[in-house]
């Protein structure tokens, strides 16, 4: 198995593994169902805010709860994790089953919480939690024309 799969971390090992990462530590989360240029640019920019990037990946069950549409996710969580772990920008990756990554963030205690510009970070509990220990939260500009949902619609013949 390639070495990059070592970046996929079981939740039980997360605290120990995170403690060994260089700081400042950036945290982001998402589905990343069909990886595209918008995702890659977003993750590279997020990593640029710190020395390490920890990614919380929605489990298949949590994706179904987000209302992304029928048949989503298209790629299973282990496949999505493998692709994301191969990216240089990702330092460590773990899954979460909850509707939000708040409990995961409390475990990781990042210096930065980052989301895409299609979110208003000021309304997210995740941002409030990170700021409670002096961390920062930021939205990274959304790259127009890149959307997994849009890709899915095109593939299925809807656009």
C-alpha positions in Angstrom: 0.0 0.0 0.0 1.3 3.5 -0.8 2.8 5.6 2.1 0.2 8.4 1.6 -2.5 6.1 3.1 -0.7 6.5 6.4 -2.3 9.9 6.5 -5.7 8.3 7.0 -6.0 8.2 10.8 -8.6 6.3 12.9 -10.3 8.6 15.3 -8.9 6.7 18.3 -5.4 7.7 17.2 -6.2 11.2 16.3 -5.1 13.1 19.5 -1.7 11.3 19.5 -1.1 11.9 15.8 -2.2 15.5 15.8 0.2 16.2 18.8 3.1 15.3 16.5 2.1 17.7 13.7 3.9 21.1 13.3 1.9 24.2 14.3 0.1 26.3 13.3 -2.5 23.6 12.5 -5.4 24.2 10.1 -8.6 22.2 10.1 -11.2 21.9 7.4 -13.9 19.4 6.6 -16.2 18.3 3.8 -17.5 15.5 1.6 -15.1 15.9 -1.4 -17.1 13.3 -3.4 -15.6 14.0 -6.8 -12.3 15.7 -6.3 -11.9 18.7 -8.7 -9.7 21.7 -9.3 -11.8 23.8 -6.9 -11.1 21.4 -4.1 -7.4 21.1 -4.8 -7.0 24.9 -4.9 -9.0 25.3 -1.7 -7.0 22.7 0.2 -3.7 24.1 -1.0 -4.8 27.6 0.2 -6.0 26.2 3.5 -2.6 24.5 4.1 -0.9 27.8 3.3 -2.3 29.3 6.4 -0.3 26.9 8.6 2.3 24.2 8.8 -0.2 21.3 8.9 -3.7 20.6 7.5 -6.0 18.1 9.2 -9.1 17.2 7.1 -12.3 15.9 8.6 -14.0 13.8 5.9 -17.8 13.2 6.1 -18.5 9.5 6.4 -20.9 8.0 3.9 -23.7 8.0 6.5 -23.1 11.7 7.3 -23.1 12.6 3.6 -26.5 10.9 3.2 -27.8 13.1 6.0 -26.7 16.3 4.3 -29.3 16.0 1.5 -26.7 16.0 -1.3 -29.1 14.0 -3.5 -29.9 10.4 -4.4 -27.0 8.1 -4.7 -24.6 10.3 -2.9 -21.8 10.0 -2.1 -20.8 8.5 -5.4 -17.4 7.5 -4.0 -17.2 5.6 -0.8 -15.5 7.2 2.2 -12.4 5.0 2.0 -11.9 5.9 -1.7 -12.4 9.6 -1.0 -9.9 9.3 1.8 -7.3 7.6 -0.3 -7.5 10.3 -3.0 -7.4 13.2 -0.5 -4.5 11.6 1.4 -2.5 11.6 -1.8 -2.6 15.4 -1.9 0.6 17.1 -0.6 -1.5 19.7 1.1 -3.3 17.2 3.4 -1.2 16.3 6.5 -3.7 14.0 8.2 -7.3 12.9 7.5 -10.0 11.3 9.6 -13.7 10.5 9.2 -16.6 11.8 11.2 -20.2 10.5 11.4 -21.9 13.5 13.1 -23.8 16.2 11.2 -21.0 18.7 12.0 -17.4 18.3 12.9 -17.7 20.2 16.2 -16.6 17.2 18.4 -13.8 16.4 16.1 -12.6 20.1 16.2 -12.6 19.9 20.0 -10.3 16.9 19.8 -8.0 18.4 17.2 -7.9 22.0 18.7 -6.7 23.7 15.5 -5.3 27.2 15.3 -7.4 27.8 12.2 -10.8 26.6 11.0 -11.3 27.0 7.3 -14.4 26.6 5.0 -15.1 27.4 1.4 -16.5 30.8 0.5 -19.9 29.2 -0.1 -20.2 29.2 3.7 -20.6 32.1 6.1 -18.1 31.1 8.8 -19.6 33.7 11.1 -22.7 31.5 11.4 -20.9 28.2 12.0 -20.6 26.7 15.5 -17.2 25.3 14.4 -15.8 28.8 14.1 -17.2 29.8 17.5 -15.5 26.7 19.1 -12.1 27.4 17.5 -12.3 31.0 18.5 -13.1 30.0 22.1 -9.4 29.0 22.6 -7.9 31.9 20.6 -8.0 30.3 17.2 -9.1 31.9 14.0 -11.8 31.1 11.4 -11.8 32.0 7.7 -13.7 31.4 4.5 -11.6 30.8 1.4 -13.0 32.4 -1.8 -15.2 30.0 -3.7 -13.8 29.2 -7.2 -16.7 29.8 -9.6 -17.5 27.0 -12.0 -16.4 24.1 -9.8 -19.0 22.1 -7.9 -19.4 18.4 -7.3 -23.2 18.7 -7.4 -22.9 20.5 -10.8 -20.6 17.7 -12.1 -23.0 15.1 -10.9 -25.9 16.9 -12.7 -23.9 17.1 -15.9 -22.9 13.4 -15.7 -26.5 12.4 -15.3 -27.4 14.5 -18.3 -29.1 17.4 -16.6 -26.9 20.2 -18.0 
